[in-house]
């Protein structure tokens, strides 16, 4: 092969590809964009008339985020189950209880199979903190009804969840406003 010959970078021919009823996506890493990418996929699913649910493990209903406002208007079932960031919590036991309750709710939501897409936003954090069992999360994801796709987001995603995912994207931080002591910006970050 010479340098002028085109290279076919596709590992498979179109007729060799198979279809599946659902996929599991994980957005993890230290960079920004994990939830943002998930909400972009939510818009795609809504455009296809899929029933969609989002469970947020850190943000509470008091946040009034742009994504929640728009998605609720589009018919997305939205559940803000947290109480903010753990490092700002005045009662970590209450924060843990909310995360455990959110996970119990999420398990039922997944098992019911009523949504074609379920997003577990920032679910990695309560797993990392030992509040919910990553083996249990991975089992629920792997055992989901066949037409339920899922997106799980957050830094340091548990390996058990990564192992059952179809797509894992790691967002890499190159630069971040927080490095310069700049707060999250409404309309950009939430």
C-alpha positions as CSV (number, residue, x, y, z in Angstrom):
1,X,0.0,0.0,0.0
2,X,1.3,3.4,-0.9
3,X,0.6,6.7,0.9
4,X,-1.8,7.8,-1.8
5,X,-4.1,4.8,-1.4
6,X,-7.2,5.4,0.8
7,X,-7.4,3.5,4.0
8,X,-10.7,1.9,5.0
9,X,-10.8,2.7,8.7
10,X,-14.1,1.0,9.3
11,X,-13.4,-2.3,11.1
12,X,-16.6,-3.9,9.8
13,X,-18.7,-3.7,6.6
14,X,-22.3,-2.3,7.0
15,X,-23.9,-5.7,6.4
16,X,-21.8,-7.2,9.3
17,X,-23.3,-4.8,11.9
18,X,-26.1,-5.9,14.2
19,X,-28.9,-4.0,15.8
20,X,-29.6,-4.1,19.6
21,X,-32.7,-2.9,21.5
22,X,-30.8,-0.7,24.0
23,X,-27.4,0.6,24.9
24,X,-25.7,1.7,28.1
25,X,-23.5,4.8,27.9
26,X,-21.2,6.1,30.6
27,X,-19.8,9.6,30.7
28,X,-17.0,9.9,33.2
29,X,-13.7,11.7,33.8
30,X,-12.4,14.9,35.3
31,X,-13.4,17.1,32.3
32,X,-16.7,19.0,31.9
33,X,-19.5,17.8,29.7
34,X,-20.6,14.6,31.2
35,X,-24.1,15.6,32.1
36,X,-24.3,18.0,29.1
37,X,-23.6,15.1,26.7
38,X,-26.3,13.0,28.5
39,X,-28.8,15.8,28.1
40,X,-28.0,16.1,24.4
41,X,-28.9,12.5,24.1
42,X,-32.1,13.1,26.1
43,X,-33.1,15.6,23.4
44,X,-32.5,13.0,20.7
45,X,-34.6,10.5,22.5
46,X,-37.4,13.0,23.0
47,X,-37.3,13.9,19.3
48,X,-37.9,10.1,18.6
49,X,-40.9,10.2,21.0
50,X,-39.2,8.0,23.6
51,X,-40.4,8.3,27.2
52,X,-37.4,9.6,29.1
53,X,-36.5,9.8,32.8
54,X,-33.7,11.7,34.5
55,X,-32.7,11.1,38.1
56,X,-30.1,13.6,39.5
57,X,-28.2,12.2,42.5
58,X,-26.6,15.5,43.6
59,X,-28.7,18.4,42.5
60,X,-31.9,19.2,44.4
61,X,-35.1,20.7,43.0
62,X,-33.9,24.1,44.4
63,X,-31.3,24.4,41.6
64,X,-33.7,25.4,38.9
65,X,-31.3,24.3,36.1
66,X,-31.8,25.2,32.5
67,X,-31.8,21.5,31.4
68,X,-34.5,20.6,33.9
69,X,-36.7,23.5,32.8
70,X,-36.5,22.6,29.1
71,X,-36.7,18.8,29.6
72,X,-39.8,19.0,31.8
73,X,-41.4,21.2,29.1
74,X,-40.6,18.5,26.6
75,X,-42.3,15.8,28.8
76,X,-39.2,14.3,30.4
77,X,-39.9,12.8,33.8
78,X,-37.3,14.6,36.0
79,X,-36.4,13.7,39.6
80,X,-33.9,15.9,41.5
81,X,-33.1,13.6,44.4
82,X,-30.0,15.1,46.0
83,X,-29.3,18.1,48.3
84,X,-26.3,19.6,46.5
85,X,-22.6,18.9,46.7
86,X,-21.4,16.7,49.6
87,X,-18.6,19.1,50.5
88,X,-21.3,21.8,51.1
89,X,-23.6,19.5,53.1
90,X,-24.4,20.4,56.7
91,X,-25.7,16.9,57.3
92,X,-23.9,14.1,55.5
93,X,-26.2,11.4,57.0
94,X,-29.1,13.2,55.3
95,X,-27.2,13.4,52.1
96,X,-26.4,9.7,52.2
97,X,-30.1,8.9,53.0
98,X,-31.2,10.9,50.0
99,X,-28.7,9.1,47.7
100,X,-29.8,5.7,49.0
101,X,-33.5,6.7,48.5
102,X,-32.7,7.9,45.0
103,X,-31.0,4.6,44.2
104,X,-34.0,2.6,45.4
105,X,-36.3,4.8,43.3
106,X,-34.0,4.4,40.3
107,X,-34.0,0.6,40.6
108,X,-37.8,0.6,40.4
109,X,-37.8,3.1,37.6
110,X,-35.4,0.9,35.6
111,X,-37.2,-2.3,36.3
112,X,-40.6,-0.9,35.4
113,X,-39.4,-0.5,31.8
114,X,-41.7,2.4,31.1
115,X,-38.9,4.7,29.8
116,X,-36.8,4.0,26.7
117,X,-34.0,6.1,28.2
118,X,-33.1,6.5,31.9
119,X,-30.3,8.9,32.9
120,X,-28.7,8.5,36.3
121,X,-26.9,11.8,36.5
122,X,-23.9,12.0,38.8
123,X,-24.6,8.5,40.2
124,X,-20.8,7.8,40.4
125,X,-20.4,10.0,43.5
126,X,-22.6,8.1,45.9
127,X,-20.9,4.9,44.7
128,X,-17.5,6.4,45.3
129,X,-18.5,7.5,48.8
130,X,-19.7,4.0,49.6
131,X,-23.3,5.1,49.9
132,X,-24.6,2.8,47.2
133,X,-23.1,-0.5,46.0
134,X,-21.6,-0.4,42.6
135,X,-22.1,-4.1,42.2
136,X,-25.8,-3.6,42.8
137,X,-25.9,-0.7,40.3
138,X,-24.1,-2.8,37.6
139,X,-26.5,-5.7,38.2
140,X,-29.5,-3.4,37.8
141,X,-28.0,-1.9,34.6
142,X,-27.2,-5.3,33.2
143,X,-30.6,-6.7,34.1
144,X,-32.6,-3.8,32.8
145,X,-35.6,-4.5,30.5
146,X,-34.3,-5.0,26.9
147,X,-35.7,-1.8,25.5
148,X,-34.4,0.5,28.2
149,X,-31.2,2.4,27.3
150,X,-29.3,4.1,30.1
151,X,-26.8,6.9,30.6
152,X,-24.8,7.1,33.8
153,X,-22.6,10.1,34.5
154,X,-20.0,11.3,37.0
155,X,-16.3,11.3,37.8
156,X,-14.5,8.1,38.8
157,X,-17.3,5.7,37.6
158,X,-17.1,2.4,39.3
159,X,-15.3,-0.3,37.2
160,X,-18.3,-2.7,37.7
161,X,-20.5,-0.2,35.8
162,X,-17.9,0.5,33.1
163,X,-17.7,-3.3,32.6
164,X,-21.4,-3.6,31.7
165,X,-21.5,-0.4,29.5
166,X,-21.5,-0.4,25.8
167,X,-20.0,3.0,25.4
168,X,-17.6,4.7,27.9
169,X,-16.4,8.2,27.3
170,X,-13.9,9.8,29.5
171,X,-14.0,13.6,29.5
172,X,-10.5,14.9,30.0
173,X,-9.9,18.3,31.7
174,X,-7.5,20.5,29.8
175,X,-8.6,23.7,31.5
176,X,-11.4,24.6,33.8
177,X,-12.7,28.0,35.1
178,X,-12.7,26.6,38.7
179,X,-8.8,26.5,38.3
180,X,-9.1,30.3,38.3
181,X,-11.6,30.4,41.2
182,X,-14.5,31.1,38.8
183,X,-17.9,29.8,39.9
184,X,-20.2,27.7,37.8
185,X,-22.2,29.9,35.4
186,X,-26.0,29.6,35.1
187,X,-26.9,29.1,31.5
188,X,-23.5,27.5,30.8
189,X,-22.9,25.0,33.6
190,X,-26.5,24.4,34.8
